[in-house]
Amino acid sequence: MKLKGSYFYTLREDAKDEESVSGNLLVRSGMIKKVAAGIYMYLPLGLKTYKNVQNIIKEEMDKAGAQELLMPSLIPAEVYDACGRVEAFGSDMFNLKDRKNAHMVLGPTHEELFTLAAKAMVRSYKDLPFTLYQQAEKFRDEPRPRFGLIRVREFVMKDAYSFDRDDESLQESYMKMFNAYKAIFDRMGIDYKIVKASVGAMGGDLSEEFQALTETGEDTLVLCDKCDYASNIEVSTFKVLDQNEEEKELEMVETPHQETIEEVSNFLNVDVKKTVKALLMTIDGKLTIFFIRGDRELNEDKALKLVGGKELGFADDALIATSTAVPGFTGPVNLEGATIVVDEEVLHMKNFVTGANKEGYHYINTNVKDFKYDIAGDISNVVEGDICPNCGGKIYFKKGIEIGNTFKLGKHYAKDLGLTYLDENNQEQVPTMGCYGIGPGRVLASIIEQNHDEHGMILPLEVAPYKVSIVATNTSDDNIMNFANKLHDELESLEIDTILDDRDERPGVKFNDMDLIGVPIRVTIGKKLVDNQVELKLRSEKESTDVSVDEIVNKIKEIIKK
């Protein structure tokens, strides 16, 4: 492409309403334009870059044997109702107030329609397995859109669904998609971790996330300094150590006006790690009191899974009053009128501080033998410095952007929508499904978050809008322009995407623009042309080299092949 007469612009100043590096650079480079909060248009340069990301995804999906189709964005509400999804995914519907009475739903997920597509074909075990995918527009009623393309209201999602006769064959389909994902992100040069994650509202047996490592990310990844342990904080575990000390006798002490765990630990001059705090909650409307170490946070996903509940919230005064709990002074000793859930770590603690269920009093030297409980299990979040459950190393945190996820969904979607097949014995069976998602916009943002400098983006060859930029320093020089056009046309004939900056601008402006948009290879044609030389510079490097005009095409081809 030749810039003169084309739609191309850049901004010299940072975008005022973009808080992420990627969002700022995408706007400044003229790749995207914000229309409203969380809604962007892709301008020509940005769309070309975005399509490069999508093409890599398509190539690897096709290579893995998946077949592409396209689903509608508007989904009949009765399809959602068939799986109880109108309410389950209500918060994700876009601009839909009365969901139950709506005829059509703008939905972010397509499990139902993919299942209907499978139902149109599947009759026998011989029709399985297969995998379908699409890259389609989705909508989400995102309350806090931010970080450019990372958290938006309108976006494209690559959905894929596999259909298999049983869990054994699902494992093979799952690994094909899993490896395809690794190939996709490796081709884009993304630094990522694969972490175990919560299955969430989708249910199923396994969920794994592909997380791009970047400080802009909103997800907290739990990693080990000695092994490859990697997990989302929502499901991460840690090794609990026994406290080897002699148990002391339970003793009630006065703690007037000391209600928070920090106040109590300071007042009693004990380490907060030697305290156990109470969290007065409701699980599906029933008073449930959780006990965890004083410096930890309750993990709601773990808590709901352990108790087998659906909804967790804070208990109100009226509900608390039905028990012997005293807010600010609640402990497990002689506690009645509530379901008592104890974190597994508490079972290994000795001589700790708890509330006494009496205004202004706490117990010291509390031990597990001093109280009864209903349920015990892992219900707390890990903290940095905890012990890795796999190898005993130290746990540390990194921030990440979820760019892809893979689920083993099981049979519930197929069952709810009546998808069955006949096995070899002519018996009706329900297929099992896998679900695989990638957000191309998030992928592009993650690449930029990981690959930029003070001048702009540093895009990989396969992602950049153009592989080569040609900068003609003096457009009034016929020799320079003749060779610039000749080189541009030759590279294009070799199917090497090339952009020729033939604008009547100063060389510095052109260099800055090419750096900003992240083109990997730059050829500068200027005064050295009289000596049959041009300058070649890689975006990822600081220095340029001189190359003869006879060798420049071969040199570019050599770089691209690496």
BELNORKA-V192905 format. One record per run of one state. SS is the DSSP state (~ for helix, > for strand, _ for the rest). FROM is the first residue (numbers start at 1). LEN is the number of residues. If there is no record, write none. Layout:
ss = (SS & SS)
from = (FROM & FROM)
len = (LEN & LEN)
This chain:
ss = (_ & > & _ & ~ & _ & > & _ & > & _ & ~ & _ & > & _ & > & ~ & _ & ~ & _ & ~ & _ & > & _ & ~ & _ & > & ~ & _ & > & _ & > & _ & > & _ & > & _ & ~ & _ & > & _ & ~ & _ & > & _ & > & _ & > & _ & > & _ & > & _ & ~ & _ & ~ & > & _ & > & _ & > & _ & ~ & _ & > & _ & ~ & _ & > & ~ & _ & > & _ & > & _ & ~ & _ & > & _ & > & _ & > & _ & > & _ & ~ & _ & > & _ & > & _ & > & _ & ~ & _ & > & _ & > & _ & > & _ & ~ & _ & > & _ & ~ & _ & > & _ & ~ & _ & > & _ & > & _ & ~ & _)
from = (1 & 2 & 3 & 21 & 29 & 32 & 37 & 39 & 43 & 44 & 64 & 67 & 69 & 74 & 77 & 83 & 85 & 89 & 90 & 93 & 104 & 107 & 111 & 122 & 124 & 125 & 128 & 130 & 140 & 146 & 147 & 151 & 152 & 154 & 165 & 167 & 188 & 192 & 197 & 200 & 203 & 206 & 214 & 219 & 225 & 230 & 233 & 239 & 240 & 251 & 255 & 261 & 269 & 272 & 275 & 284 & 286 & 294 & 298 & 299 & 300 & 308 & 312 & 315 & 317 & 321 & 339 & 344 & 349 & 352 & 356 & 361 & 367 & 368 & 371 & 375 & 378 & 380 & 381 & 387 & 388 & 394 & 411 & 412 & 417 & 421 & 423 & 428 & 430 & 432 & 439 & 440 & 451 & 452 & 454 & 456 & 458 & 468 & 473 & 478 & 494 & 498 & 502 & 507 & 517 & 521 & 526 & 527 & 532 & 533 & 539 & 545 & 549 & 552 & 562)
len = (1 & 1 & 18 & 8 & 3 & 5 & 2 & 4 & 1 & 20 & 3 & 2 & 5 & 3 & 6 & 2 & 4 & 1 & 3 & 11 & 3 & 4 & 11 & 2 & 1 & 3 & 2 & 10 & 6 & 1 & 4 & 1 & 2 & 11 & 2 & 21 & 4 & 5 & 3 & 3 & 3 & 8 & 5 & 6 & 5 & 3 & 6 & 1 & 11 & 4 & 6 & 8 & 3 & 3 & 9 & 2 & 8 & 4 & 1 & 1 & 8 & 4 & 3 & 2 & 4 & 18 & 5 & 5 & 3 & 4 & 5 & 6 & 1 & 3 & 4 & 3 & 2 & 1 & 6 & 1 & 6 & 17 & 1 & 5 & 4 & 2 & 5 & 2 & 2 & 7 & 1 & 11 & 1 & 2 & 2 & 2 & 10 & 5 & 5 & 16 & 4 & 4 & 5 & 10 & 4 & 5 & 1 & 5 & 1 & 6 & 6 & 4 & 3 & 10 & 1)
